[in-house]
Amino acid sequence: MLKNPVLKSIKPVVYQSKYVNINKKAIKSFCKNLDFCKLKKQIDRTSVELKLGSLGLGQKMNFLFVINSINFCYWGDPKWRILYKGKTYDGALGLLKAFQKAIERNIPITDTNYLVNLPRIDLLNILKGNVLIPLFDERWRILKENGRILSQKYNGEFINLLIKSDYNALKLLKILTKDFPSFNDFSIYNKKKVFFYKRAQLLIADIYREFRDKYKFKNIHKLTAFADYKIPCVLRKLKVLEYSDELSEKIDKYIQIPFGSEEEIEIRANTIFAVELIKRELKSKIPFIKSIDIDAYLWRLGREKFKNQKHHLTKTIFY
């Protein structure tokens, strides 16, 4: 039986955490007061807000691959934002709108032949906002690298990864993290590897949501929450995650927390495990609930209700 390596690897971190604690009473309180109507709507969502009617199925898959390849690190002072059709967007939605705009301008960002030789100026124009997006050169490098790998190994089509995986989420996760270095998201804690695979799992979830009416996906329920900035921020606000005084002070004073530090690893590991505990608590009321549904619910809660809540600051390409 296939298992998600993320869950097994985070458990020792959760049990040994010094800076982060999970409040199980707060989980029960959150689940008791949950807006089940909103959660049901989130589960029933069939897309990731794509408006790409001009693209074919294969191009849409490549589009999701492209944006998830560089879906990381948007914070700064000021925060990166773009203007699209009279509205301002930031974060992951800003990235999505920036690339939708590129499609509308007939820039072939779903074509790996274009990505392999992507001019720096083209990406600067695609991501043009109020300020330069953080880690711009890393994004440029990753798009070219992933375009080259997708071209050489999969004939330039993400759907070929899906076919190779037999539409199995865990097999697809293994392929993504093995063949594409920028998706291989792990850290070392007490001399052991801890896997998070945030962007790889999010890409698979996006593909599932967009195409679940067309394909029967296996093992989607085994994906975990996506350990990023926003989900732990929301869980902290809900008092599900409790931080040490030292860690709380760093976050509240905008002191950066290094990638791979004990504090940063503990935040991410406990975030994933807390969502698993929430899922366990909700199973009796919603038997088909998945971790990715709870993650999406918390993410929207963060954007709509806790937009100004402080989150930890870590410079990384992984989230």
C-alpha positions as CSV (number, residue, x, y, z in Angstrom):
1,M,0.0,0.0,0.0
2,L,1.4,3.4,-1.0
3,K,2.0,5.9,1.8
4,N,2.7,9.6,1.7
5,P,6.3,10.0,3.0
6,V,5.4,13.4,4.5
7,L,3.2,12.0,7.3
8,K,5.7,9.5,8.5
9,S,8.6,12.0,8.5
10,I,6.9,14.8,10.3
11,K,5.7,12.7,13.3
12,P,9.1,12.7,15.1
13,V,9.3,16.5,14.7
14,V,5.8,16.9,16.2
15,Y,6.7,14.7,19.2
16,Q,10.1,16.4,19.8
17,S,9.0,20.0,19.1
18,K,10.5,22.7,21.4
19,Y,9.0,25.8,19.9
20,V,5.6,24.7,18.6
21,N,2.7,22.9,20.3
22,I,-0.7,21.7,19.1
23,N,-3.7,22.6,21.3
24,K,-6.1,19.7,21.0
25,K,-8.8,21.5,22.9
26,A,-8.7,24.4,20.4
27,I,-9.1,21.8,17.6
28,K,-12.3,20.5,19.1
29,S,-13.5,24.1,19.6
30,F,-12.7,25.0,15.9
31,C,-14.4,21.9,14.6
32,K,-17.5,22.5,16.8
33,N,-17.9,26.0,15.5
34,L,-16.9,25.3,11.9
35,D,-19.0,26.8,9.1
36,F,-20.0,23.5,7.4
37,C,-21.7,25.3,4.5
38,K,-18.5,27.1,3.6
39,L,-16.5,23.9,4.0
40,K,-19.0,22.0,1.8
41,K,-18.6,24.7,-0.9
42,Q,-14.9,24.4,-0.7
43,I,-15.0,20.6,-1.2
44,D,-17.3,21.0,-4.2
45,R,-15.1,23.5,-5.9
46,T,-14.1,22.1,-9.3
47,S,-11.3,24.5,-10.3
48,V,-8.5,26.8,-9.0
49,E,-10.2,29.9,-10.5
50,L,-8.8,29.3,-14.0
51,K,-10.3,31.3,-16.8
52,L,-8.4,29.8,-19.7
53,G,-11.1,28.9,-22.1
54,S,-8.8,29.4,-25.1
55,L,-6.4,26.7,-23.9
56,G,-6.7,23.0,-24.6
57,L,-6.6,20.3,-21.9
58,G,-2.8,19.7,-22.2
59,Q,-2.1,23.4,-22.2
60,K,-4.2,23.9,-19.0
61,M,-2.2,21.2,-17.3
62,N,1.1,22.8,-18.4
63,F,-0.2,26.1,-17.2
64,L,-0.8,24.7,-13.7
65,F,2.6,23.1,-13.8
66,V,4.2,26.5,-14.7
67,I,2.5,28.5,-12.0
68,N,3.1,25.9,-9.3
69,S,6.8,25.7,-10.3
70,I,7.2,29.3,-9.0
71,N,4.4,29.6,-6.5
72,F,6.5,30.8,-3.5
73,C,7.6,33.7,-1.3
74,Y,5.5,36.8,-2.0
75,W,6.1,38.8,1.2
76,G,8.2,42.0,1.4
77,D,7.9,45.6,2.3
78,P,6.0,46.7,0.3
79,K,4.4,43.4,-0.7
80,W,4.4,42.5,-4.4
81,R,1.1,43.2,-6.1
82,I,-0.2,43.3,-9.7
83,L,-3.0,45.1,-11.4
84,Y,-5.3,43.0,-13.5
85,K,-8.5,44.3,-15.1
86,G,-8.8,47.2,-12.6
87,K,-8.3,45.0,-9.5
88,T,-5.2,44.5,-7.4
89,Y,-4.0,41.0,-6.6
90,D,-1.1,39.7,-4.5
91,G,0.3,36.3,-3.5
92,A,-0.7,33.2,-5.3
93,L,-3.7,34.9,-6.8
94,G,-1.4,37.6,-8.1
95,L,0.8,35.0,-9.8
96,L,-2.3,33.3,-11.3
97,K,-3.6,36.6,-12.7
98,A,-0.1,37.6,-14.0
99,F,0.1,34.4,-16.1
100,Q,-3.5,34.7,-17.2
101,K,-2.6,38.1,-18.6
102,A,0.4,36.5,-20.3
103,I,-1.9,34.0,-22.0
104,E,-4.2,36.8,-23.1
105,R,-1.2,38.5,-24.7
106,N,-0.4,35.3,-26.6
107,I,2.9,34.7,-24.7
108,P,3.5,30.9,-25.0
109,I,4.2,30.2,-21.4
110,T,2.7,26.6,-21.7
111,D,5.3,25.7,-24.4
112,T,8.4,24.2,-23.0
113,N,10.4,25.2,-26.1
114,Y,9.7,28.8,-25.0
115,L,10.4,28.1,-21.3
116,V,13.8,26.5,-22.0
117,N,15.1,29.8,-23.5
118,L,12.8,32.1,-21.5
119,P,14.3,35.7,-21.8
120,R,14.7,37.4,-18.5
121,I,13.0,40.5,-19.8
122,D,9.9,38.5,-20.7
123,L,9.5,37.1,-17.2
124,L,10.1,40.6,-15.8
125,N,7.3,41.9,-17.9
126,I,5.0,39.0,-17.0
127,L,5.5,39.5,-13.3
128,K,5.7,43.3,-13.4
129,G,4.0,44.8,-10.4
130,N,4.5,47.6,-7.9
131,V,7.9,46.1,-6.9
132,L,10.2,43.3,-8.2
133,I,8.8,40.0,-7.0
134,P,11.0,38.4,-4.3
135,L,13.5,35.7,-5.5
136,F,12.9,36.7,-9.1
137,D,16.1,35.1,-10.4
138,E,15.3,31.8,-8.7
139,R,11.9,31.8,-10.4
140,W,13.5,32.5,-13.8
141,R,16.0,29.6,-13.2
142,I,13.3,27.2,-12.1
143,L,11.0,27.9,-15.1
144,K,13.9,27.2,-17.5
145,E,15.0,24.1,-15.6
146,N,11.5,22.7,-15.3
147,G,10.8,23.5,-19.0
148,R,14.0,21.6,-20.0
149,I,13.2,18.5,-17.8
150,L,9.5,18.4,-19.0
151,S,10.7,18.7,-22.6
152,Q,13.4,16.1,-22.4
153,K,11.6,13.5,-20.2
154,Y,8.0,14.0,-21.0
155,N,7.9,15.4,-24.5
156,G,6.9,18.8,-23.1
157,E,3.5,17.7,-21.8
158,F,2.6,17.4,-18.1
159,I,-0.2,15.0,-19.0
160,N,2.5,12.4,-19.8
161,L,3.5,12.5,-16.0
162,L,-0.2,11.9,-15.2
163,I,-0.3,9.0,-17.6
164,K,3.0,7.6,-16.2
165,S,1.5,7.8,-12.7
166,D,-1.6,6.0,-13.7
167,Y,-3.6,9.0,-12.2
168,N,-2.3,8.0,-8.8
169,A,-1.6,11.0,-6.6
170,L,1.2,9.4,-4.6
171,K,2.9,8.0,-7.7
172,L,2.7,11.4,-9.3
173,L,4.2,12.9,-6.1
174,K,7.1,10.5,-6.3
175,I,7.8,11.4,-10.0
176,L,7.6,15.1,-9.4
177,T,10.0,15.1,-6.4
178,K,12.4,12.8,-8.1
179,D,12.6,14.3,-11.6
180,F,12.2,18.0,-10.7
181,P,14.7,19.2,-8.1
182,S,12.8,22.4,-7.3
183,F,9.8,20.3,-6.1
184,N,12.0,18.2,-3.8
185,D,11.0,20.0,-0.6
186,F,12.6,18.5,2.5
187,S,14.7,19.6,5.5
188,I,16.9,17.9,8.1
189,Y,15.8,17.7,11.7
190,N,17.8,15.8,14.3
191,K,19.8,14.3,11.4
192,K,16.7,12.9,9.7
193,K,15.0,14.0,6.5
194,V,11.6,15.6,6.9
195,F,9.5,15.8,3.8
196,F,7.0,18.6,3.1
197,Y,6.5,18.6,-0.7
198,K,4.3,21.7,-0.4
199,R,4.3,22.8,-4.1
200,A,4.3,19.3,-5.5
201,Q,1.2,18.3,-3.5
202,L,-0.5,21.6,-4.3
203,L,0.1,21.0,-8.0
204,I,-1.4,17.6,-7.8
205,A,-4.4,19.0,-5.9
206,D,-4.9,21.7,-8.5
207,I,-4.8,19.1,-11.3
208,Y,-7.3,17.0,-9.4
209,R,-9.7,19.9,-8.8
210,E,-9.5,21.1,-12.4
211,F,-9.9,17.7,-14.1
212,R,-11.6,15.4,-11.6
213,D,-14.7,15.3,-13.8
214,K,-12.6,13.9,-16.6
215,Y,-10.2,11.5,-14.8
216,K,-10.6,9.2,-11.8
217,F,-7.7,10.0,-9.5
218,K,-6.4,7.6,-6.9
219,N,-5.1,8.4,-3.4
220,I,-6.0,12.1,-3.4
221,H,-7.2,11.6,0.2
222,K,-3.6,10.7,1.1
223,L,-2.2,14.2,0.3
224,T,-1.5,16.4,3.3
225,A,-2.0,20.1,4.0
226,F,0.4,22.4,2.3
227,A,2.9,23.7,4.8
228,D,3.3,27.4,3.8
229,Y,3.0,30.8,5.5
230,K,-0.7,31.3,5.6
231,I,-2.0,28.0,7.1
232,P,0.2,28.1,10.3
233,C,-0.7,31.8,10.6
234,V,-4.4,31.0,10.6
235,L,-3.9,28.0,13.0
236,R,-2.0,30.3,15.3
237,K,-4.9,32.8,15.3
238,L,-7.3,30.0,16.1
239,K,-5.0,29.0,19.0
240,V,-4.6,25.5,17.4
241,L,-0.8,26.2,17.1
242,E,0.9,27.6,20.2
243,Y,4.4,29.1,19.8
244,S,7.1,29.6,22.5
245,D,7.6,33.2,23.7
246,E,10.9,33.3,21.7
247,L,9.3,32.2,18.5
248,S,6.2,34.4,19.0
249,E,8.4,37.4,19.4
250,K,10.4,36.7,16.2
251,I,7.2,36.5,14.2
252,D,5.5,39.5,15.8
253,K,8.7,41.6,15.2
254,Y,9.1,40.4,11.6
255,I,12.5,38.8,12.4
256,Q,13.3,36.3,9.6
257,I,13.4,32.6,10.6
258,P,16.0,30.7,8.5
259,F,14.9,27.9,6.2
260,G,15.8,24.6,7.7
261,S,16.1,25.9,11.3
262,E,14.4,23.9,14.1
263,E,11.8,26.6,14.5
264,E,10.8,26.7,10.9
265,I,10.7,22.9,10.5
266,E,8.5,22.7,13.7
267,I,6.1,25.3,12.3
268,R,5.6,23.4,9.1
269,A,5.5,19.9,10.6
270,N,3.0,20.9,13.3
271,T,0.9,22.6,10.7
272,I,0.5,19.4,8.7
273,F,-0.2,17.3,11.7
274,A,-2.8,19.8,13.1
275,V,-4.7,19.5,9.9
276,E,-4.6,15.7,10.2
277,L,-6.1,16.0,13.7
278,I,-8.8,18.4,12.4
279,K,-9.6,15.9,9.7
280,R,-9.9,13.1,12.3
281,E,-12.2,15.2,14.4
282,L,-14.4,16.0,11.4
283,K,-14.6,12.4,10.0
284,S,-17.8,11.5,11.9
285,K,-19.7,14.5,10.3
286,I,-18.0,14.5,6.9
287,P,-16.7,11.0,6.2
288,F,-15.2,12.0,2.8
289,I,-13.3,15.0,4.1
290,K,-9.7,15.4,2.8
291,S,-6.7,17.3,4.2
292,I,-6.6,19.4,1.0
293,D,-10.2,20.5,1.6
294,I,-9.4,21.7,5.1
295,D,-6.2,23.4,3.9
296,A,-8.3,25.2,1.2
297,Y,-10.8,26.2,3.8
298,L,-8.1,27.6,6.1
299,W,-6.4,29.4,3.3
300,R,-9.6,31.2,2.4
301,L,-10.2,32.0,6.0
302,G,-6.8,33.6,6.1
303,R,-7.5,35.7,3.0
304,E,-11.0,36.8,4.0
305,K,-10.9,37.0,7.8
306,F,-7.3,37.1,9.0
307,K,-5.7,39.0,6.2
308,N,-3.5,41.2,8.4
309,Q,-2.4,38.4,10.8
310,K,1.4,38.2,11.1
311,H,3.1,35.1,9.7
312,H,6.6,33.8,10.0
313,L,9.1,35.1,7.4
314,T,11.4,32.6,5.7
315,K,13.1,33.1,2.4
316,T,12.8,29.9,0.4
317,I,11.7,28.6,-3.0
318,F,9.6,25.9,-1.4
319,Y,6.7,28.0,-0.2
